[in-house]
Amino acid sequence: MKQVQWSNWSGSVRSNPRTVLYPTSIAEVEKVVRMCRQEGRRLRVIGSGHSFTPIAASEDCLISLDRMQGLVHVDAEARTATVWAGTKLKLLGELLFRQGLAQENLGDIDVQSIAGAISTGTHGTGRAYGNISTQVVGLTVVTGTGEVLECSGESHPDWFKALQVSLGTLGIIVQVTLRLEPAYKIEYESRRIPLGECLKQQAQLAEENRHFEFYWFPYAEPCQIKLMNKTDQEVKEHRIKDYISDVLVENTLFGLISELCRKVPKASPYVSRLSASQVPLGRKVNYSHRLFATRRLVRFNEMEYNIPAESMNAVIEEMREELSRNKYHVHFPVECRYAKGDDIWLSPAYGRDSAYIAIHMYKGMQHEDYFSAMERIFLRYGGRPHWGKMHHLEAAQLRELYPMWEAFRTVRQELDPDGILLSDYMGRLLDVSGPSPVRSVILDRIHNI
Ligand SMILES: Cc1cc2nc3c(=O)[nH]c(=O)nc-3n(C[C@H](O)[C@H](O)[C@H](O)COP(=O)(O)OP(=O)(O)OC[C@H]3O[C@@H](n4cnc5c(N)ncnc54)[C@H](O)[C@@H]3O)c2cc1C
């Protein structure tokens, strides 16, 4: 019951939960939820703390499923697997691989928990592939009333569409059933081409490659494109070369020049141009779960918006104009990706094939002006923020962006009628309030007598 200090990966969010709990079974999760409900306390659930917003933070009770990891059941014929919700993606990839299975797509890191990743609509890139939540075919959840709910598209169609991206506000997800593919290899290729050329070809590249993304460095003309396609080739690992490019160049060296930019922000455009000219190029072949993820050792803050796929070029042109009008001190690249539209109520890709544009700023450097200016552009194109990344939107604006907003709030009320799963931040974001903090403090005192 000792108070601890908690911080997210980038250090942008800090909180002091009064209680941190690590249950090891569904029964223990039920017990925690019932205790919180009885005592009028608030409960948030944490994955790996890799969101940039206070979406997982708690000032009261925090629950982590780090001790609920691993495979529960594999159905080889149906190509599905049920896994404990706390399982980290890296471990999940290896466990599935041993069963001859793999996820169809992943984001660019693999340290998140599967429940944390799906709860914010975490995505990778690929026109034909939705975000990770679209891979979910079943969930076991301990709701805000402490009941265990087995939920799928067939058993509870509405609840399921709300639960697939639910921001930790409908219940504690304890098990996730995923739709999978037979394990497969990917050939990865990194090339450098002029940004103008890339913009001309981007729609076609996205169409013709299983996974395509590009990194555009502000103030620089060359950009990096990454192509990933299925292959039968032998695994080609160049351990030393990969270590040099992934760890020494993309992390150690980039970390050092980022420190230089923090101390001398005016150097940022030069550093951005230098980085663009030095991106590691080449090819490698490996099993998918080992290739999608990259190492991110240099800490930063990030904003990412989903926009309609066809707006990619127009948004980038406006971003370039804004960057040339106002010289922002930024040397981190802009990451541009794609996702297939879906029907998940709070998924940023709801109802539209999408592009995602992510902007970054080195930790410790001022990001506000840059992020706000770019956000105004994203919003002009109907942008929807990534739930785990920085944004300035409030409930009134979010309601306009999500056709199923009210339906989600109705399910929220059904599954957590006392609002115990809401922090102040989540209450504001969804425009609902949780139990009165006064009641919770009084009960806590009574409890301690
Ligand atoms: C370096 C870096 C790279 C990233 N790359 C990508 C990327 O490529 N693509 C992308 O889309 N995003 C990316 N992200 C964002 C990240 O994937 C999301 O923020 C993700 O939600 C973080 O997962 P987590 O396990 O850390 O969850 P947390 O950040 O801890 O929690 C996120 C949400 O999930 C909820 N939650 C966690 N566990 C449960 C549970 N058991 N039941 C119910 N709710 C739960 C929490 O309450 C919270 O609302 C990146 C972030 C970082 C820091």
The ligand as an ORCA input file, in Angstrom:
! r2SCAN-3c Opt
* xyz 0 1
  C       8.710      4.349    -28.701
  C       7.243      4.151    -29.005
  C       6.871      3.629    -30.238
  C       5.519      3.456    -30.542
  N       5.178      2.944    -31.763
  C       3.867      2.835    -32.104
  C       3.471      2.322    -33.379
  O       4.298      1.916    -34.200
  N       2.138      2.305    -33.675
  C       1.183      2.756    -32.795
  O       0.015      2.765    -33.130
  N       1.535      3.188    -31.570
  C       2.832      3.230    -31.211
  N       3.167      3.671    -29.943
  C       2.098      3.942    -28.986
  C       1.771      2.678    -28.179
  O       1.683      1.530    -28.999
  C       0.402      2.832    -27.486
  O       0.386      3.984    -26.709
  C       0.043      1.592    -26.653
  O      -1.252      1.741    -26.151
  C       1.021      1.384    -25.508
  O       0.822      0.084    -24.976
  P       1.133     -0.183    -23.442
  O       1.087     -1.650    -23.214
  O       2.342      0.548    -23.040
  O      -0.183      0.449    -22.766
  P      -0.286      1.674    -21.743
  O       0.278      2.878    -22.388
  O       0.235      1.272    -20.445
  O      -1.871      1.804    -21.684
  C      -2.600      2.223    -22.811
  C      -4.093      2.056    -22.561
  O      -4.411      0.676    -22.493
  C      -5.174      0.428    -21.332
  N      -4.903     -0.942    -20.900
  C      -3.700     -1.521    -20.668
  N      -3.868     -2.796    -20.269
  C      -5.199     -3.024    -20.245
  C      -6.009     -4.130    -19.881
  N      -5.482     -5.288    -19.462
  N      -7.344     -4.001    -19.954
  C      -7.918     -2.857    -20.366
  N      -7.195     -1.763    -20.711
  C      -5.863     -1.859    -20.658
  C      -4.686      1.467    -20.346
  O      -5.608      1.671    -19.308
  C      -4.568      2.672    -21.249
  O      -5.814      3.260    -21.439
  C       4.513      3.826    -29.596
  C       4.886      4.336    -28.338
  C       6.244      4.489    -28.058
  C       6.641      5.039    -26.705
*
